[in-house]
């Protein structure tokens, strides 16, 4: 008998893509996709069960189908359909608690893969230049999706202690981008004009959707020789991009605001439904975040196909041109940046060393 894999969050594009990919693996005998709402996309030959992981019924699903591998992808920062922030938080936190409780009572479950985020590190002015998996955050996230991920990982660690026979793999993804990316940061980059924090040019990392699918697939199987796919791993493409470089490549102008004004703009955008410009995202766009991926390569044995810059380029191609040609925008920004009155007292992001620029 091959593996029986249960995947949560399959109504989202990323979950649907993973289901279609994992069922092609010869070691997999059956795939069960679970979500509270039916997916608008096809799931190939997988079974779909409309079930809410916040409810105890998920335990019956694990037992009935003799699931041995659980891939928990229903940890997200964006609501589906008319669901709001409250529903997202309940699914992230309460849903994870119910799912882990069900896994604990299911002796046939031997592998658990959890989609997490580098948001657990937060973004603060005194952050280290690079976070490793063991670096504690300088300031714990106080709300939003980032706080959800901290709570989710806490419950996962508790589960791992109670079920040491289960191989638990937590994948902390950098901001996921690609042609079909659905995230608050993707919504921000889709704005015609990008509000930024005056005096700051944060460093950002991205991971391509295709690499997300592949590393989830690797983590859901037995480890290859010389690798270990249990533990916690940062997942990101090589390199970094400055926010200014992102705006140039998008062809979208930026409008810098002082930090208090950015908070007001973010609230206005949330009220209008343009994007979920949360306080955590404002901190990211102020201080940035960069993580080490040495463990991803050396221990997990995964090398992303796309760099950070290439993942962003794929996202740009999927979204279409911005208001201005990128070359013209880059030239205008360079000319403005060279003005003497701007260079005389220009602020820099504290605690982060200068980053090599590439247009």
MARTORLO-961500 format. One line per field, with one value per residue (C-alpha): residue in one letter; residue number from 1; x, y, z. Coordinates in steps of 0.02 Angstrom, whole numbers, plus 32768, in hexadecimal, padded with zeros to 4 digits. Last residue first. Layout:
code	A, ... .
pos	NUM, ... .
east	X, ... .
north	Y, ... .
up	Z, ... .
// end
This chain:
code	X, X, X, X, X, X, X, X, X, X, X, X, X, X, X, X, X, X, X, X, X, X, X, X, X, X, X, X, X, X, X, X, X, X, X, X, X, X, X, X, X, X, X, X, X, X, X, X, X, X, X, X, X, X, X, X, X, X, X, X, X, X, X, X, X, X, X, X, X, X, X, X, X, X, X, X, X, X, X, X, X, X, X, X, X, X, X, X, X, X, X, X, X, X, X, X, X, X, X, X, X, X, X, X, X, X, X, X, X, X, X, X, X, X, X, X, X, X, X, X, X, X, X, X, X, X, X, X, X, X, X, X, X, X, X, X, X, X, X, X, X, X, X, X, X, X, X, X, X, X, X, X, X, X, X, X, X, X, X, X, X, X, X, X, X, X, X, X, X, X, X, X, X, X, X, X, X, X, X, X, X, X, X, X, X, X, X, X, X, X, X, X, X, X, X, X, X, X, X, X, X, X, X, X, X, X, X, X, X, X, X, X, X, X, X, X, X, X, X, X, X, X, X, X, X, X, X, X, X, X, X, X, X, X, X, X, X, X, X, X, X, X, X, X, X, X, X, X, X, X, X, X, X, X, X, X, X, X, X, X, X, X, X, X, X, X, X, X, X, X, X, X, X, X, X, X, X, X, X, X, X, X, X, X, X, X, X, X, X, X, X, X, X, X, X, X, X, X, X, X, X, X, X, X, X, X, X, X, X, X, X, X, X, X, X, X, X, X, X, X, X, X, X, X, X, X, X, X, X, X, X, X, X, X, X, X, X, X, X, X, X, X, X, X, X, X, X, X, X, X, X, X, X, X, X, X, X, X, X .
pos	359, 358, 357, 356, 355, 354, 353, 352, 351, 350, 349, 348, 347, 346, 345, 344, 343, 342, 341, 340, 339, 338, 337, 336, 335, 334, 333, 332, 331, 330, 329, 328, 327, 326, 325, 324, 323, 322, 321, 320, 319, 318, 317, 316, 315, 314, 313, 312, 311, 310, 309, 308, 307, 306, 305, 304, 303, 302, 301, 300, 299, 298, 297, 296, 295, 294, 293, 292, 291, 290, 289, 288, 287, 286, 285, 284, 283, 282, 281, 280, 279, 278, 277, 276, 275, 274, 273, 272, 271, 270, 269, 268, 267, 266, 265, 264, 263, 262, 261, 260, 259, 258, 257, 256, 255, 254, 253, 252, 251, 250, 249, 248, 247, 246, 245, 244, 243, 242, 241, 240, 239, 238, 237, 236, 235, 234, 233, 232, 231, 230, 229, 228, 227, 226, 225, 224, 223, 222, 221, 220, 219, 218, 217, 216, 215, 214, 213, 212, 211, 210, 209, 208, 207, 206, 205, 204, 203, 202, 201, 200, 199, 198, 197, 196, 195, 194, 193, 192, 191, 190, 189, 188, 187, 186, 185, 184, 183, 182, 181, 180, 179, 178, 177, 176, 175, 174, 173, 172, 171, 170, 169, 168, 167, 166, 165, 164, 163, 162, 161, 160, 159, 158, 157, 156, 155, 154, 153, 152, 151, 150, 149, 148, 147, 146, 145, 144, 143, 142, 141, 140, 139, 138, 137, 136, 135, 134, 133, 132, 131, 130, 129, 128, 127, 126, 125, 124, 123, 122, 121, 120, 119, 118, 117, 116, 115, 114, 113, 112, 111, 110, 109, 108, 107, 106, 105, 104, 103, 102, 101, 100, 99, 98, 97, 96, 95, 94, 93, 92, 91, 90, 89, 88, 87, 86, 85, 84, 83, 82, 81, 80, 79, 78, 77, 76, 75, 74, 73, 72, 71, 70, 69, 68, 67, 66, 65, 64, 63, 62, 61, 60, 59, 58, 57, 56, 55, 54, 53, 52, 51, 50, 49, 48, 47, 46, 45, 44, 43, 42, 41, 40, 39, 38, 37, 36, 35, 34, 33, 32, 31, 30, 29, 28, 27, 26, 25, 24, 23, 22, 21, 20, 19, 18, 17, 16, 15, 14, 13, 12, 11, 10, 9, 8, 7, 6, 5, 4, 3, 2, 1 .
east	8389, 8406, 843D, 84B8, 8474, 84B2, 84B8, 8418, 8415, 83BC, 8368, 83BA, 8385, 83C0, 8400, 845F, 842E, 837F, 83B5, 843E, 83CC, 8413, 837B, 830B, 8377, 837E, 82C0, 82A4, 831A, 82CA, 821B, 824F, 829C, 8206, 8189, 8108, 8059, 807F, 808E, 803B, 8017, 8058, 80F8, 8118, 80FF, 8179, 81F8, 81DF, 8208, 82A0, 82E0, 82C9, 8323, 82BF, 82E4, 82F1, 8373, 832F, 8398, 8339, 83DA, 8459, 83E8, 8356, 83CE, 8435, 839B, 83C3, 8339, 8324, 829E, 826D, 8272, 81EE, 818D, 818E, 814F, 80C3, 8098, 8088, 801A, 7FA5, 7F90, 7F0A, 7EF0, 7E73, 7DE0, 7DB9, 7DC6, 7E6A, 7EB0, 7E7E, 7ECF, 7F6F, 7F6E, 7F5E, 7FEF, 8054, 802E, 8079, 8116, 8138, 80FC, 8158, 80F3, 8137, 8125, 80F4, 8157, 815C, 8218, 822E, 81BB, 8218, 82C1, 8282, 8246, 82F7, 830C, 8362, 83C7, 83A2, 82ED, 829C, 826C, 82A0, 829B, 8257, 826E, 8250, 828C, 8338, 83B5, 844B, 83E6, 833E, 82BD, 8216, 8193, 8126, 81BC, 81EE, 813F, 8135, 81DF, 819E, 80FB, 8150, 81D5, 814D, 80FC, 819F, 81F1, 8211, 828A, 8283, 8301, 82B1, 82CB, 82A5, 82AD, 81F4, 818A, 813C, 8094, 8097, 8036, 7FCA, 7FB2, 7FDE, 807B, 800C, 7F98, 802D, 8065, 7FB9, 7FC0, 7F7C, 8005, 7FC7, 805A, 80DA, 80FF, 8109, 8151, 81D2, 8198, 81B6, 81A2, 817D, 81A2, 8164, 8194, 8119, 815D, 8180, 80C5, 80AC, 8148, 8121, 8070, 80B1, 8127, 8093, 802C, 80B8, 80CD, 8015, 8021, 80B6, 8060, 7FC3, 802A, 8071, 7FC4, 7F83, 7FBF, 804C, 80DD, 8165, 81ED, 82A6, 8277, 82D8, 835A, 8352, 8315, 8396, 836E, 83E2, 8411, 83DC, 8341, 8359, 82D9, 8253, 81FF, 81AC, 820A, 816A, 8146, 81C3, 8128, 80D9, 809A, 8096, 80CC, 8099, 80D6, 80AD, 7FEF, 7FB6, 7FA5, 7F1A, 7EF2, 7F80, 7F50, 7E9F, 7EE3, 7F5A, 7EC9, 7E5F, 7EEC, 7F15, 7E60, 7E5A, 7EF5, 7EF6, 7E3D, 7E09, 7E81, 7E3E, 7D89, 7DAE, 7E0C, 7D74, 7D20, 7CC0, 7D1D, 7DBB, 7E1D, 7ED5, 7F64, 7F6F, 7F83, 7F17, 7FAE, 7FB9, 8005, 7FD3, 8022, 7FE5, 7F2A, 7EC7, 7E33, 7DB0, 7E27, 7E67, 7DB7, 7D6D, 7DEA, 7DBA, 7D09, 7D46, 7D20, 7D9E, 7DDE, 7D3D, 7D10, 7CE1, 7D3A, 7D92, 7DDD, 7E74, 7E74, 7E96, 7E6B, 7E0A, 7DF9, 7D69, 7D8A, 7CF6, 7CF1, 7D27, 7DBE, 7E07, 7E63, 7E7F, 7F0E, 7F22, 7FAB, 8043, 80ED, 80E0, 80D2, 804C, 7FD4, 804D, 8041, 7F84, 7F73, 7FFF, 7FAC, 7F05, 7F57, 7FAD, 7F0E, 7EA8, 7E17, 7E95, 7EB3, 7EDA, 7F35, 7F20, 7F9D, 7F87, 8030, 803D, 8000 .
north	8946, 88F8, 8940, 88F1, 88F8, 896F, 8923, 8915, 894D, 89F1, 8A11, 8AAC, 8B62, 8BE5, 8C84, 8CDB, 8C60, 8CA3, 8D5A, 8D2D, 8CDA, 8C31, 8BD1, 8C35, 8C06, 8B4F, 8B49, 8B93, 8B18, 8A83, 8ABF, 8ACF, 8A22, 89D4, 8A1E, 8A7D, 8A55, 899E, 8913, 8868, 8808, 875D, 87A4, 8803, 8765, 8705, 8793, 878A, 86D0, 86F4, 877A, 870B, 867E, 85F5, 853B, 852B, 84B0, 842E, 83B0, 83C3, 83C7, 8427, 8489, 84BA, 84C4, 8548, 85B0, 8646, 86C6, 877C, 87F4, 88A7, 8938, 89AF, 8947, 88B7, 892B, 8967, 88B2, 888F, 892A, 88E4, 8926, 88A6, 88E9, 8950, 8929, 89E2, 89D0, 8970, 89F8, 8A7F, 8A23, 8A10, 8AC9, 8AF5, 8A83, 8ACE, 8B7B, 8B4C, 8B09, 8BA2, 8B84, 8B57, 8B48, 8AC2, 8AB3, 8A0F, 89C9, 8920, 8911, 89BF, 899F, 8900, 8956, 89DB, 8952, 890D, 885E, 87CB, 8734, 867B, 8644, 8622, 8592, 8599, 84EB, 849F, 83E7, 834A, 832F, 82EA, 82D4, 8261, 81DE, 8222, 8247, 81EA, 8251, 82E7, 835C, 8340, 8367, 8404, 8437, 8421, 8480, 8515, 8515, 8525, 85B4, 8617, 864E, 8704, 8767, 8820, 88A3, 8945, 89F2, 8A6C, 8B2B, 8B4A, 8AAF, 8A75, 8A84, 8A2A, 8A78, 8A0F, 898D, 88DC, 88D7, 88EC, 8860, 87EC, 881E, 87F5, 8749, 86F0, 86C4, 8686, 86BC, 86A5, 86E1, 8694, 8704, 869B, 85EE, 85A0, 84E5, 847F, 83C5, 8348, 8290, 8239, 81BB, 8249, 8262, 82C9, 8332, 834C, 8382, 8407, 8447, 8450, 84B3, 8534, 853A, 8567, 85EF, 8642, 8630, 8685, 8715, 8734, 8726, 87B9, 87F3, 881C, 87C9, 87A1, 8826, 87FC, 8754, 86BD, 8679, 85BB, 85AB, 862B, 86E2, 8754, 880B, 87F9, 885B, 88FF, 8964, 88DC, 8865, 87C5, 8721, 86B9, 8713, 8698, 8631, 8588, 84FA, 8460, 83B1, 831E, 826C, 81C8, 81CB, 8117, 8131, 81B2, 8201, 8281, 82A5, 82D6, 834A, 8394, 83B7, 8404, 8477, 84A7, 84D5, 853D, 859E, 85B7, 8595, 8605, 868E, 8688, 868F, 8728, 877F, 8775, 86EE, 872D, 86C5, 867A, 86DF, 870C, 86F0, 8633, 8592, 8512, 84BB, 842B, 8394, 82F7, 824D, 81A4, 81B6, 8117, 815A, 8142, 816E, 8213, 8245, 821A, 828E, 831C, 8312, 836E, 8417, 84A2, 8438, 8460, 83D5, 83CC, 832E, 8325, 8283, 8299, 8266, 8314, 839A, 840E, 84C7, 8526, 84C8, 8498, 84F5, 84BC, 8464, 83B5, 835D, 82A2, 8255, 819B, 811E, 818F, 813E, 8154, 8212, 8256, 8271, 82EE, 8367, 8379, 838C, 840E, 8475, 8473, 84AD, 853D, 8572, 8575, 84FC, 8477, 84BF, 8418, 8386, 82D0, 8254, 8197, 814A, 80AE, 8000 .
up	7DCA, 7E3D, 7EE3, 7F5B, 800B, 8090, 813E, 81A4, 825A, 8234, 818B, 8144, 814E, 80D0, 811B, 808E, 8005, 7FEB, 7FE0, 7F64, 7EE1, 7EAE, 7EED, 7E76, 7DE0, 7E14, 7E2D, 7D80, 7D2E, 7D85, 7D53, 7C9D, 7C9B, 7CF4, 7C77, 7CDD, 7D1C, 7D39, 7CBB, 7CD1, 7D70, 7D38, 7CF1, 7D92, 7DFA, 7D8C, 7DA3, 7E60, 7E60, 7DF5, 7E6C, 7F05, 7EAA, 7E54, 7E4B, 7F06, 7F4A, 7FC4, 8025, 80C8, 812D, 80C4, 804F, 80BE, 8152, 80F8, 80CE, 813D, 814F, 811B, 815B, 8131, 81AB, 8168, 80EA, 8166, 81EF, 817D, 815A, 8214, 822A, 81A4, 80F3, 80C5, 8015, 7FB1, 8023, 803A, 80F7, 80E7, 8074, 80F0, 8181, 811F, 80F2, 81AB, 81D9, 814A, 8191, 823A, 81E0, 8175, 80C5, 8025, 7F84, 7F12, 7E56, 7E03, 7D70, 7DC6, 7DB3, 7DF7, 7E8C, 7EB7, 7EAF, 7F29, 7F9F, 7FA1, 7F5D, 7FAF, 7F78, 7F6A, 7F71, 8018, 808B, 8142, 818F, 822F, 825A, 81F5, 8144, 816B, 80DE, 80BF, 8066, 802F, 80B3, 80B4, 805C, 808A, 809A, 7FE4, 7FA6, 8011, 7FCA, 7F19, 7F2F, 7F81, 7EF9, 7E75, 7ED5, 7ED3, 7F75, 7FA1, 800C, 8038, 806E, 80AA, 8060, 80EC, 80F4, 80D6, 80ED, 804A, 7FF3, 7F4B, 7EBA, 7E44, 7ECF, 7E96, 7F03, 7F9D, 7F65, 7F4F, 7FFE, 8046, 7FF3, 7F5A, 7EDE, 7E35, 7DC6, 7E50, 7F00, 7FAD, 8034, 8091, 80C1, 816B, 814C, 81E7, 81D8, 825B, 8250, 82C4, 8344, 83BE, 83D2, 8470, 8456, 839D, 83CA, 8440, 83B9, 8340, 83BE, 83CF, 8312, 82FF, 8383, 832E, 8285, 82C6, 830B, 825D, 820E, 8271, 831B, 8392, 8339, 83B8, 83C4, 83B8, 836B, 83A9, 832F, 8327, 8273, 823B, 8223, 81BF, 81DD, 8292, 82C5, 8322, 82C0, 82C9, 8251, 8290, 829A, 828E, 81EA, 819E, 817A, 819E, 8131, 81A2, 816F, 81DE, 81C8, 8220, 8233, 824E, 830A, 82F2, 839C, 838E, 82DB, 8311, 8397, 8318, 82A1, 832B, 8364, 82B1, 8290, 832F, 82FC, 8240, 8223, 82B2, 827A, 81C7, 8203, 826D, 81DF, 816E, 8108, 8071, 7FF0, 803D, 80BB, 80AB, 8126, 811B, 817B, 8120, 80D4, 8150, 80F7, 8156, 8131, 8171, 814D, 816F, 810A, 8192, 8220, 81DB, 81A3, 824D, 82A2, 822B, 8271, 830E, 82BA, 8297, 8207, 81AA, 8133, 807C, 804A, 7FA2, 7F62, 7EF0, 7E38, 7DF6, 7E75, 7E02, 7E26, 7E78, 7F1A, 7F88, 802F, 80DD, 8096, 808B, 7FFE, 800E, 7FAB, 7F8B, 7F5E, 7F68, 7F4E, 7E90, 7EA0, 7E2C, 7EBE, 7F08, 7E76, 7E64, 7F21, 7F24, 7E9C, 7EF8, 7F99, 7F3F, 7EE6, 7F85, 7F9D, 7FCF, 807D, 80D0, 807D, 80B4, 806D, 8067, 803D, 7FD4, 8000 .
// end
